Amino acid sequence: MHIISHAKVLQAQAQYPSCLVALDNWYRLTKRVRWQNFSQVKACFPAVDKVGDKFVFDIGGNKLRLIAAIHFNTGRLFVRAILTHNDYDKGDWK
């Protein structure tokens, strides 16, 4: 997938160093694949959820939530937000 934007992932790695490796693993795996549908995403990341038109990935043993929009037809994934579990639960990202 073409990930837009890697800068958000790098920023989250700096902000949440305990999740640096988990974010890097997510980025590297996601960059290597070309998903065509949600089932393929779920096969790579069993804990991913679809919430409306967004996809929510659990990162770092459920410490962070990476919220993305995936355009399967173009092979693009847009990182919308990377939030702590508490910030995610507030629901301001919706």
Secondary structure as UniProt FT lines:
FT   STRAND          2..4
FT   HELIX           6..15
FT   HELIX           17..19
FT   HELIX           20..32
FT   HELIX           38..44
FT   TURN            46..47
FT   STRAND          49..51
FT   TURN            52..53
FT   STRAND          54..59
FT   TURN            60..63
FT   STRAND          64..71
FT   TURN            72..75
FT   STRAND          76..84
FT   HELIX           85..90
FT   TURN            91..93
//
